[in-house]
């Protein structure tokens, strides 16, 4: 899944830079991806998990 890995890497870069516009763009792409791939893990859920602060 090179596409998914690239999208996650881009999301992490946008998250570190606090680039809300790029994060929204990637989330929209992930939503489209999820709509066309209903079987398997949801990419939007994976991105949301990355946006959560780590437990201490």
PyMOL commands that set and color helices and strands:
alter all, ss='L'
color gray80, all
select helices_A, chain A and resi 2-17+20-36+43-50
alter helices_A, ss='H'
color red, helices_A
deselect
rebuild
show_as cartoon
